[in-house]
């Protein structure tokens, strides 16, 4: 897999200030699929947090 085939190069990757401060400047939100339900204090939908160098099956040949 080449360096450009990762989350950072994906059109659906969104880097946000909140994620950068909470996790790192190498993380963001994956907007490809709908948000996932998370059980915390109350049910809430969240976009998955991914690293810039992560990748998914959408890059499979």
PDB file of N, CA, C, O and CB in Angstrom:
ATOM      1  N   UNK A   1       0.847  -1.170   0.000  1.00  0.00           N
ATOM      2  CA  UNK A   1       0.000   0.000   0.000  1.00  0.00           C
ATOM      3  C   UNK A   1       0.893   1.235   0.000  1.00  0.00           C
ATOM      4  O   UNK A   1       1.851   1.312   0.769  1.00  0.00           O
ATOM      5  CB  UNK A   1      -0.964  -0.003   1.218  1.00  0.00           C
ATOM      6  N   UNK A   2       0.584   2.191  -0.855  1.00  0.00           N
ATOM      7  CA  UNK A   2       1.397   3.394  -0.933  1.00  0.00           C
ATOM      8  C   UNK A   2       0.983   4.392   0.142  1.00  0.00           C
ATOM      9  O   UNK A   2      -0.088   4.277   0.738  1.00  0.00           O
ATOM     10  CB  UNK A   2       1.284   4.029  -2.322  1.00  0.00           C
ATOM     11  N   UNK A   3       1.846   5.365   0.376  1.00  0.00           N
ATOM     12  CA  UNK A   3       1.590   6.353   1.429  1.00  0.00           C
ATOM     13  C   UNK A   3       0.328   7.168   1.165  1.00  0.00           C
ATOM     14  O   UNK A   3      -0.312   7.625   2.112  1.00  0.00           O
ATOM     15  CB  UNK A   3       2.778   7.286   1.564  1.00  0.00           C
ATOM     16  N   UNK A   4      -0.044   7.360  -0.105  1.00  0.00           N
ATOM     17  CA  UNK A   4      -1.214   8.181  -0.418  1.00  0.00           C
ATOM     18  C   UNK A   4      -2.528   7.426  -0.258  1.00  0.00           C
ATOM     19  O   UNK A   4      -3.597   8.027  -0.366  1.00  0.00           O
ATOM     20  CB  UNK A   4      -1.107   8.706  -1.826  1.00  0.00           C
ATOM     21  N   UNK A   5      -2.469   6.126  -0.004  1.00  0.00           N
ATOM     22  CA  UNK A   5      -3.688   5.338   0.165  1.00  0.00           C
ATOM     23  C   UNK A   5      -3.965   5.155   1.659  1.00  0.00           C
ATOM     24  O   UNK A   5      -3.882   4.049   2.195  1.00  0.00           O
ATOM     25  CB  UNK A   5      -3.562   3.955  -0.551  1.00  0.00           C
ATOM     26  N   UNK A   6      -4.292   6.257   2.306  1.00  0.00           N
ATOM     27  CA  UNK A   6      -4.569   6.221   3.739  1.00  0.00           C
ATOM     28  C   UNK A   6      -5.656   7.244   4.065  1.00  0.00           C
ATOM     29  O   UNK A   6      -6.107   7.981   3.188  1.00  0.00           O
ATOM     30  CB  UNK A   6      -3.277   6.504   4.564  1.00  0.00           C
ATOM     31  N   UNK A   7      -6.067   7.283   5.307  1.00  0.00           N
ATOM     32  CA  UNK A   7      -7.160   8.180   5.720  1.00  0.00           C
ATOM     33  C   UNK A   7      -6.852   9.649   5.439  1.00  0.00           C
ATOM     34  O   UNK A   7      -7.747  10.409   5.070  1.00  0.00           O
ATOM     35  CB  UNK A   7      -7.448   8.000   7.203  1.00  0.00           C
ATOM     36  N   UNK A   8      -5.602  10.049   5.609  1.00  0.00           N
ATOM     37  CA  UNK A   8      -5.241  11.440   5.371  1.00  0.00           C
ATOM     38  C   UNK A   8      -5.449  11.878   3.937  1.00  0.00           C
ATOM     39  O   UNK A   8      -5.625  13.069   3.679  1.00  0.00           O
ATOM     40  CB  UNK A   8      -3.821  11.664   5.751  1.00  0.00           C
ATOM     41  N   UNK A   9      -5.433  10.939   2.992  1.00  0.00           N
ATOM     42  CA  UNK A   9      -5.628  11.247   1.578  1.00  0.00           C
ATOM     43  C   UNK A   9      -7.073  11.034   1.128  1.00  0.00           C
ATOM     44  O   UNK A   9      -7.400  11.262  -0.037  1.00  0.00           O
ATOM     45  CB  UNK A   9      -4.702  10.398   0.736  1.00  0.00           C
ATOM     46  N   UNK A  10      -7.925  10.604   2.034  1.00  0.00           N
ATOM     47  CA  UNK A  10      -9.314  10.285   1.694  1.00  0.00           C
ATOM     48  C   UNK A  10     -10.180  11.547   1.687  1.00  0.00           C
ATOM     49  O   UNK A  10     -10.009  12.426   2.531  1.00  0.00           O
ATOM     50  CB  UNK A  10      -9.885   9.256   2.689  1.00  0.00           C
ATOM     51  N   UNK A  11     -11.106  11.633   0.734  1.00  0.00           N
ATOM     52  CA  UNK A  11     -12.034  12.767   0.664  1.00  0.00           C
ATOM     53  C   UNK A  11     -12.971  12.822   1.861  1.00  0.00           C
ATOM     54  O   UNK A  11     -13.527  13.881   2.154  1.00  0.00           O
ATOM     55  CB  UNK A  11     -12.847  12.697  -0.612  1.00  0.00           C
ATOM     56  N   UNK A  12     -13.158  11.711   2.555  1.00  0.00           N
ATOM     57  CA  UNK A  12     -14.101  11.632   3.669  1.00  0.00           C
ATOM     58  C   UNK A  12     -13.432  11.808   5.036  1.00  0.00           C
ATOM     59  O   UNK A  12     -14.088  11.660   6.067  1.00  0.00           O
ATOM     60  CB  UNK A  12     -14.821  10.306   3.629  1.00  0.00           C
ATOM     61  N   UNK A  13     -12.147  12.120   5.052  1.00  0.00           N
ATOM     62  CA  UNK A  13     -11.408  12.358   6.295  1.00  0.00           C
ATOM     63  C   UNK A  13     -11.535  13.829   6.668  1.00  0.00           C
ATOM     64  O   UNK A  13     -11.316  14.704   5.830  1.00  0.00           O
ATOM     65  CB  UNK A  13      -9.908  11.951   6.148  1.00  0.00           C
ATOM     66  N   UNK A  14     -11.888  14.106   7.924  1.00  0.00           N
ATOM     67  CA  UNK A  14     -12.018  15.490   8.379  1.00  0.00           C
ATOM     68  C   UNK A  14     -11.167  15.712   9.621  1.00  0.00           C
ATOM     69  O   UNK A  14     -11.408  15.106  10.665  1.00  0.00           O
ATOM     70  CB  UNK A  14     -13.494  15.837   8.668  1.00  0.00           C
ATOM     71  N   UNK A  15     -10.175  16.581   9.502  1.00  0.00           N
ATOM     72  CA  UNK A  15      -9.393  16.964  10.668  1.00  0.00           C
ATOM     73  C   UNK A  15     -10.116  18.112  11.350  1.00  0.00           C
ATOM     74  O   UNK A  15     -10.538  19.062  10.691  1.00  0.00           O
ATOM     75  CB  UNK A  15      -7.930  17.364  10.277  1.00  0.00           C
ATOM     76  N   UNK A  16     -10.259  18.030  12.658  1.00  0.00           N
ATOM     77  CA  UNK A  16     -10.954  19.085  13.398  1.00  0.00           C
ATOM     78  C   UNK A  16     -10.106  19.547  14.567  1.00  0.00           C
ATOM     79  O   UNK A  16      -9.278  18.794  15.082  1.00  0.00           O
ATOM     80  CB  UNK A  16     -12.327  18.595  13.895  1.00  0.00           C
ATOM     81  N   UNK A  17     -10.314  20.783  14.981  1.00  0.00           N
ATOM     82  CA  UNK A  17      -9.565  21.335  16.119  1.00  0.00           C
ATOM     83  C   UNK A  17      -9.806  20.536  17.387  1.00  0.00           C
ATOM     84  O   UNK A  17      -8.875  20.310  18.161  1.00  0.00           O
ATOM     85  CB  UNK A  17      -9.948  22.793  16.350  1.00  0.00           C
ATOM     86  N   UNK A  18     -11.038  20.107  17.611  1.00  0.00           N
ATOM     87  CA  UNK A  18     -11.367  19.360  18.832  1.00  0.00           C
ATOM     88  C   UNK A  18     -10.596  18.051  18.898  1.00  0.00           C
ATOM     89  O   UNK A  18     -10.066  17.696  19.950  1.00  0.00           O
ATOM     90  CB  UNK A  18     -12.873  19.084  18.906  1.00  0.00           C
ATOM     91  N   UNK A  19     -10.529  17.334  17.792  1.00  0.00           N
ATOM     92  CA  UNK A  19      -9.801  16.060  17.753  1.00  0.00           C
ATOM     93  C   UNK A  19      -8.310  16.321  17.927  1.00  0.00           C
ATOM     94  O   UNK A  19      -7.638  15.607  18.672  1.00  0.00           O
ATOM     95  CB  UNK A  19     -10.069  15.302  16.419  1.00  0.00           C
ATOM     96  N   UNK A  20      -7.795  17.330  17.251  1.00  0.00           N
ATOM     97  CA  UNK A  20      -6.368  17.633  17.353  1.00  0.00           C
ATOM     98  C   UNK A  20      -5.961  17.924  18.787  1.00  0.00           C
ATOM     99  O   UNK A  20      -4.891  17.499  19.224  1.00  0.00           O
ATOM    100  CB  UNK A  20      -6.012  18.816  16.464  1.00  0.00           C
ATOM    101  N   UNK A  21      -6.790  18.636  19.519  1.00  0.00           N
ATOM    102  CA  UNK A  21      -6.464  18.967  20.909  1.00  0.00           C
ATOM    103  C   UNK A  21      -6.625  17.767  21.827  1.00  0.00           C
ATOM    104  O   UNK A  21      -5.847  17.593  22.765  1.00  0.00           O
ATOM    105  CB  UNK A  21      -7.342  20.108  21.399  1.00  0.00           C
ATOM    106  N   UNK A  22      -7.630  16.936  21.563  1.00  0.00           N
ATOM    107  CA  UNK A  22      -7.920  15.801  22.446  1.00  0.00           C
ATOM    108  C   UNK A  22      -7.027  14.601  22.177  1.00  0.00           C
ATOM    109  O   UNK A  22      -6.619  13.918  23.115  1.00  0.00           O
ATOM    110  CB  UNK A  22      -9.361  15.392  22.301  1.00  0.00           C
ATOM    111  N   UNK A  23      -6.720  14.334  20.926  1.00  0.00           N
ATOM    112  CA  UNK A  23      -5.978  13.119  20.571  1.00  0.00           C
ATOM    113  C   UNK A  23      -4.590  13.478  20.067  1.00  0.00           C
ATOM    114  O   UNK A  23      -3.597  13.249  20.758  1.00  0.00           O
ATOM    115  CB  UNK A  23      -6.739  12.304  19.504  1.00  0.00           C
ATOM    116  N   UNK A  24      -4.516  14.033  18.883  1.00  0.00           N
ATOM    117  CA  UNK A  24      -3.248  14.457  18.287  1.00  0.00           C
ATOM    118  C   UNK A  24      -3.563  15.160  16.982  1.00  0.00           C
ATOM    119  O   UNK A  24      -4.696  15.118  16.503  1.00  0.00           O
ATOM    120  CB  UNK A  24      -2.280  13.245  18.058  1.00  0.00           C
ATOM    121  N   UNK A  25      -2.560  15.805  16.408  1.00  0.00           N
ATOM    122  CA  UNK A  25      -2.794  16.462  15.125  1.00  0.00           C
ATOM    123  C   UNK A  25      -2.725  15.471  13.970  1.00  0.00           C
ATOM    124  O   UNK A  25      -2.766  15.863  12.804  1.00  0.00           O
ATOM    125  CB  UNK A  25      -1.781  17.580  14.911  1.00  0.00           C
ATOM    126  N   UNK A  26      -2.622  14.203  14.294  1.00  0.00           N
ATOM    127  CA  UNK A  26      -2.582  13.174  13.260  1.00  0.00           C
ATOM    128  C   UNK A  26      -3.841  12.323  13.289  1.00  0.00           C
ATOM    129  O   UNK A  26      -3.833  11.182  12.828  1.00  0.00           O
ATOM    130  CB  UNK A  26      -1.347  12.292  13.432  1.00  0.00           C
ATOM    131  N   UNK A  27      -4.926  12.875  13.831  1.00  0.00           N
ATOM    132  CA  UNK A  27      -6.190  12.151  13.919  1.00  0.00           C
ATOM    133  C   UNK A  27      -7.314  13.028  13.393  1.00  0.00           C
ATOM    134  O   UNK A  27      -7.193  14.252  13.334  1.00  0.00           O
ATOM    135  CB  UNK A  27      -6.477  11.710  15.372  1.00  0.00           C
ATOM    136  N   UNK A  28      -8.399  12.388  13.015  1.00  0.00           N
ATOM    137  CA  UNK A  28      -9.560  13.118  12.523  1.00  0.00           C
ATOM    138  C   UNK A  28     -10.775  12.211  12.514  1.00  0.00           C
ATOM    139  O   UNK A  28     -10.761  11.130  13.102  1.00  0.00           O
ATOM    140  CB  UNK A  28      -9.298  13.682  11.118  1.00  0.00           C
ATOM    141  N   UNK A  29     -11.817  12.654  11.847  1.00  0.00           N
ATOM    142  CA  UNK A  29     -13.067  11.911  11.787  1.00  0.00           C
ATOM    143  C   UNK A  29     -13.242  11.261  10.426  1.00  0.00           C
ATOM    144  O   UNK A  29     -12.935  11.866   9.399  1.00  0.00           O
ATOM    145  CB  UNK A  29     -14.249  12.825  12.092  1.00  0.00           C
ATOM    146  N   UNK A  30     -13.735  10.031  10.418  1.00  0.00           N
ATOM    147  CA  UNK A  30     -14.069   9.338   9.173  1.00  0.00           C
ATOM    148  C   UNK A  30     -15.535   9.623   8.878  1.00  0.00           C
ATOM    149  O   UNK A  30     -16.411   9.246   9.656  1.00  0.00           O
ATOM    150  CB  UNK A  30     -13.791   7.784   9.273  1.00  0.00           C
ATOM    151  N   UNK A  31     -15.804  10.283   7.762  1.00  0.00           N
ATOM    152  CA  UNK A  31     -17.170  10.658   7.383  1.00  0.00           C
ATOM    153  C   UNK A  31     -17.713   9.775   6.260  1.00  0.00           C
ATOM    154  O   UNK A  31     -18.722  10.115   5.642  1.00  0.00           O
ATOM    155  CB  UNK A  31     -17.211  12.123   6.954  1.00  0.00           C
ATOM    156  N   UNK A  32     -17.057   8.647   5.989  1.00  0.00           N
ATOM    157  CA  UNK A  32     -17.500   7.785   4.885  1.00  0.00           C
ATOM    158  C   UNK A  32     -18.850   7.135   5.183  1.00  0.00           C
ATOM    159  O   UNK A  32     -19.751   7.161   4.345  1.00  0.00           O
ATOM    160  CB  UNK A  32     -16.454   6.702   4.606  1.00  0.00           C
ATOM    161  N   UNK A  33     -18.989   6.558   6.361  1.00  0.00           N
ATOM    162  CA  UNK A  33     -20.227   5.891   6.763  1.00  0.00           C
ATOM    163  C   UNK A  33     -20.970   6.750   7.783  1.00  0.00           C
ATOM    164  O   UNK A  33     -20.410   7.718   8.297  1.00  0.00           O
ATOM    165  CB  UNK A  33     -19.931   4.486   7.350  1.00  0.00           C
ATOM    166  N   UNK A  34     -22.225   6.408   8.082  1.00  0.00           N
ATOM    167  CA  UNK A  34     -22.966   7.163   9.098  1.00  0.00           C
ATOM    168  C   UNK A  34     -22.290   7.050  10.464  1.00  0.00           C
ATOM    169  O   UNK A  34     -21.512   6.124  10.692  1.00  0.00           O
ATOM    170  CB  UNK A  34     -24.420   6.663   9.186  1.00  0.00           C
ATOM    171  N   UNK A  35     -22.580   7.985  11.373  1.00  0.00           N
ATOM    172  CA  UNK A  35     -22.020   7.907  12.720  1.00  0.00           C
ATOM    173  C   UNK A  35     -22.464   6.636  13.431  1.00  0.00           C
ATOM    174  O   UNK A  35     -23.495   6.051  13.098  1.00  0.00           O
ATOM    175  CB  UNK A  35     -22.427   9.132  13.537  1.00  0.00           C
ATOM    176  N   UNK A  36     -21.675   6.217  14.412  1.00  0.00           N
ATOM    177  CA  UNK A  36     -21.972   5.024  15.205  1.00  0.00           C
ATOM    178  C   UNK A  36     -22.564   5.428  16.543  1.00  0.00           C
ATOM    179  O   UNK A  36     -22.206   6.465  17.101  1.00  0.00           O
ATOM    180  CB  UNK A  36     -20.703   4.169  15.414  1.00  0.00           C
ATOM    181  N   UNK A  37     -23.469   4.610  17.053  1.00  0.00           N
ATOM    182  CA  UNK A  37     -24.036   4.872  18.375  1.00  0.00           C
ATOM    183  C   UNK A  37     -23.005   4.499  19.438  1.00  0.00           C
ATOM    184  O   UNK A  37     -22.443   3.404  19.406  1.00  0.00           O
ATOM    185  CB  UNK A  37     -25.365   4.076  18.586  1.00  0.00           C
ATOM    186  N   UNK A  38     -22.759   5.401  20.367  1.00  0.00           N
ATOM    187  CA  UNK A  38     -21.829   5.172  21.468  1.00  0.00           C
ATOM    188  C   UNK A  38     -22.609   5.230  22.776  1.00  0.00           C
ATOM    189  O   UNK A  38     -23.436   6.119  22.979  1.00  0.00           O
ATOM    190  CB  UNK A  38     -20.668   6.221  21.459  1.00  0.00           C
ATOM    191  N   UNK A  39     -22.340   4.287  23.648  1.00  0.00           N
ATOM    192  CA  UNK A  39     -22.994   4.275  24.957  1.00  0.00           C
ATOM    193  C   UNK A  39     -22.046   4.893  25.979  1.00  0.00           C
ATOM    194  O   UNK A  39     -21.063   4.273  26.386  1.00  0.00           O
ATOM    195  CB  UNK A  39     -23.398   2.821  25.376  1.00  0.00           C
ATOM    196  N   UNK A  40     -22.345   6.094  26.380  1.00  0.00           N
ATOM    197  CA  UNK A  40     -21.586   6.752  27.445  1.00  0.00           C
ATOM    198  C   UNK A  40     -22.588   7.057  28.556  1.00  0.00           C
ATOM    199  O   UNK A  40     -23.297   6.154  29.000  1.00  0.00           O
ATOM    200  CB  UNK A  40     -20.850   8.075  26.931  1.00  0.00           C
ATOM    201  N   UNK A  41     -22.662   8.268  29.002  1.00  0.00           N
ATOM    202  CA  UNK A  41     -23.675   8.646  29.992  1.00  0.00           C
ATOM    203  C   UNK A  41     -25.070   8.560  29.370  1.00  0.00           C
ATOM    204  O   UNK A  41     -26.034   8.183  30.036  1.00  0.00           O
ATOM    205  CB  UNK A  41     -23.408  10.079  30.534  1.00  0.00           C
ATOM    206  N   UNK A  42     -25.161   8.910  28.105  1.00  0.00           N
ATOM    207  CA  UNK A  42     -26.423   8.825  27.361  1.00  0.00           C
ATOM    208  C   UNK A  42     -26.072   8.394  25.940  1.00  0.00           C
ATOM    209  O   UNK A  42     -24.980   8.699  25.461  1.00  0.00           O
ATOM    210  CB  UNK A  42     -27.212  10.207  27.371  1.00  0.00           C
ATOM    211  N   UNK A  43     -26.968   7.695  25.263  1.00  0.00           N
ATOM    212  CA  UNK A  43     -26.670   7.295  23.884  1.00  0.00           C
ATOM    213  C   UNK A  43     -26.427   8.525  23.002  1.00  0.00           C
ATOM    214  O   UNK A  43     -27.197   9.485  23.029  1.00  0.00           O
ATOM    215  CB  UNK A  43     -27.825   6.446  23.308  1.00  0.00           C
ATOM    216  N   UNK A  44     -25.372   8.479  22.241  1.00  0.00           N
ATOM    217  CA  UNK A  44     -25.034   9.587  21.353  1.00  0.00           C
ATOM    218  C   UNK A  44     -24.354   9.011  20.112  1.00  0.00           C
ATOM    219  O   UNK A  44     -23.639   8.013  20.205  1.00  0.00           O
ATOM    220  CB  UNK A  44     -24.110  10.637  22.073  1.00  0.00           C
ATOM    221  N   UNK A  45     -24.569   9.626  18.967  1.00  0.00           N
ATOM    222  CA  UNK A  45     -23.930   9.173  17.728  1.00  0.00           C
ATOM    223  C   UNK A  45     -22.612   9.916  17.549  1.00  0.00           C
ATOM    224  O   UNK A  45     -22.529  11.123  17.779  1.00  0.00           O
ATOM    225  CB  UNK A  45     -24.864   9.400  16.496  1.00  0.00           C
ATOM    226  N   UNK A  46     -21.577   9.176  17.134  1.00  0.00           N
ATOM    227  CA  UNK A  46     -20.254   9.758  16.935  1.00  0.00           C
ATOM    228  C   UNK A  46     -19.650   9.228  15.653  1.00  0.00           C
ATOM    229  O   UNK A  46     -19.849   8.068  15.292  1.00  0.00           O
ATOM    230  CB  UNK A  46     -19.334   9.457  18.127  1.00  0.00           C
ATOM    231  N   UNK A  47     -18.904  10.091  14.960  1.00  0.00           N
ATOM    232  CA  UNK A  47     -18.130   9.640  13.816  1.00  0.00           C
ATOM    233  C   UNK A  47     -16.894   8.921  14.348  1.00  0.00           C
ATOM    234  O   UNK A  47     -16.348   9.323  15.376  1.00  0.00           O
ATOM    235  CB  UNK A  47     -17.738  10.838  12.878  1.00  0.00           C
ATOM    236  N   UNK A  48     -16.441   7.866  13.671  1.00  0.00           N
ATOM    237  CA  UNK A  48     -15.228   7.169  14.119  1.00  0.00           C
ATOM    238  C   UNK A  48     -13.998   8.088  14.050  1.00  0.00           C
ATOM    239  O   UNK A  48     -13.830   8.838  13.088  1.00  0.00           O
ATOM    240  CB  UNK A  48     -14.993   5.907  13.263  1.00  0.00           C
ATOM    241  N   UNK A  49     -13.154   8.022  15.064  1.00  0.00           N
ATOM    242  CA  UNK A  49     -11.890   8.764  15.076  1.00  0.00           C
ATOM    243  C   UNK A  49     -10.829   7.849  14.487  1.00  0.00           C
ATOM    244  O   UNK A  49     -10.665   6.710  14.923  1.00  0.00           O
ATOM    245  CB  UNK A  49     -11.498   9.238  16.535  1.00  0.00           C
ATOM    246  N   UNK A  50     -10.108   8.358  13.489  1.00  0.00           N
ATOM    247  CA  UNK A  50      -9.068   7.581  12.811  1.00  0.00           C
ATOM    248  C   UNK A  50      -7.775   8.387  12.774  1.00  0.00           C
ATOM    249  O   UNK A  50      -7.787   9.611  12.900  1.00  0.00           O
ATOM    250  CB  UNK A  50      -9.512   7.191  11.372  1.00  0.00           C
ATOM    251  N   UNK A  51      -6.671   7.687  12.601  1.00  0.00           N
ATOM    252  CA  UNK A  51      -5.368   8.320  12.449  1.00  0.00           C
ATOM    253  C   UNK A  51      -5.121   8.616  10.972  1.00  0.00           C
ATOM    254  O   UNK A  51      -5.650   7.922  10.104  1.00  0.00           O
ATOM    255  CB  UNK A  51      -4.243   7.420  13.029  1.00  0.00           C
ATOM    256  N   UNK A  52      -4.330   9.631  10.684  1.00  0.00           N
ATOM    257  CA  UNK A  52      -4.015  10.022   9.311  1.00  0.00           C
ATOM    258  C   UNK A  52      -3.452   8.849   8.515  1.00  0.00           C
ATOM    259  O   UNK A  52      -3.769   8.694   7.335  1.00  0.00           O
ATOM    260  CB  UNK A  52      -3.021  11.182   9.305  1.00  0.00           C
ATOM    261  N   UNK A  53      -2.621   8.022   9.149  1.00  0.00           N
ATOM    262  CA  UNK A  53      -1.971   6.921   8.431  1.00  0.00           C
ATOM    263  C   UNK A  53      -2.782   5.628   8.434  1.00  0.00           C
ATOM    264  O   UNK A  53      -2.326   4.619   7.896  1.00  0.00           O
ATOM    265  CB  UNK A  53      -0.621   6.658   9.031  1.00  0.00           C
ATOM    266  N   UNK A  54      -3.982   5.638   9.034  1.00  0.00           N
ATOM    267  CA  UNK A  54      -4.849   4.456   8.981  1.00  0.00           C
ATOM    268  C   UNK A  54      -5.367   4.268   7.559  1.00  0.00           C
ATOM    269  O   UNK A  54      -5.224   5.151   6.714  1.00  0.00           O
ATOM    270  CB  UNK A  54      -6.034   4.588   9.982  1.00  0.00           C
ATOM    271  N   UNK A  55      -5.950   3.145   7.314  1.00  0.00           N
ATOM    272  CA  UNK A  55      -6.577   2.877   6.016  1.00  0.00           C
ATOM    273  C   UNK A  55      -7.729   1.909   6.236  1.00  0.00           C
ATOM    274  O   UNK A  55      -7.832   1.289   7.295  1.00  0.00           O
ATOM    275  CB  UNK A  55      -5.545   2.297   4.985  1.00  0.00           C
ATOM    276  N   UNK A  56      -8.585   1.781   5.247  1.00  0.00           N
ATOM    277  CA  UNK A  56      -9.714   0.862   5.356  1.00  0.00           C
ATOM    278  C   UNK A  56      -9.869   0.063   4.065  1.00  0.00           C
ATOM    279  O   UNK A  56      -9.096   0.233   3.122  1.00  0.00           O
ATOM    280  CB  UNK A  56     -11.015   1.630   5.674  1.00  0.00           C
ATOM    281  N   UNK A  57     -10.856  -0.791   4.034  1.00  0.00           N
ATOM    282  CA  UNK A  57     -11.106  -1.641   2.872  1.00  0.00           C
ATOM    283  C   UNK A  57     -11.507  -0.875   1.627  1.00  0.00           C
ATOM    284  O   UNK A  57     -11.496  -1.444   0.536  1.00  0.00           O
ATOM    285  CB  UNK A  57     -12.167  -2.627   3.196  1.00  0.00           C
ATOM    286  N   UNK A  58     -11.857   0.388   1.749  1.00  0.00           N
ATOM    287  CA  UNK A  58     -12.224   1.197   0.579  1.00  0.00           C
ATOM    288  C   UNK A  58     -11.024   1.387  -0.342  1.00  0.00           C
ATOM    289  O   UNK A  58     -11.187   1.698  -1.522  1.00  0.00           O
ATOM    290  CB  UNK A  58     -12.777   2.569   1.018  1.00  0.00           C
ATOM    291  N   UNK A  59      -9.812   1.201   0.196  1.00  0.00           N
ATOM    292  CA  UNK A  59      -8.604   1.324  -0.613  1.00  0.00           C
ATOM    293  C   UNK A  59      -8.156  -0.008  -1.210  1.00  0.00           C
ATOM    294  O   UNK A  59      -7.167  -0.053  -1.942  1.00  0.00           O
ATOM    295  CB  UNK A  59      -7.490   1.904   0.220  1.00  0.00           C
ATOM    296  N   UNK A  60      -8.869  -1.089  -0.908  1.00  0.00           N
ATOM    297  CA  UNK A  60      -8.481  -2.409  -1.424  1.00  0.00           C
ATOM    298  C   UNK A  60      -8.596  -2.440  -2.945  1.00  0.00           C
ATOM    299  O   UNK A  60      -9.485  -1.822  -3.528  1.00  0.00           O
ATOM    300  CB  UNK A  60      -9.359  -3.520  -0.799  1.00  0.00           C
ATOM    301  N   UNK A  61      -7.700  -3.155  -3.558  1.00  0.00           N
ATOM    302  CA  UNK A  61      -7.730  -3.302  -5.035  1.00  0.00           C
ATOM    303  C   UNK A  61      -8.717  -4.356  -5.449  1.00  0.00           C
ATOM    304  O   UNK A  61      -8.878  -4.616  -6.641  1.00  0.00           O
ATOM    305  CB  UNK A  61      -6.341  -3.658  -5.585  1.00  0.00           C
TER     306      UNK A  61
END
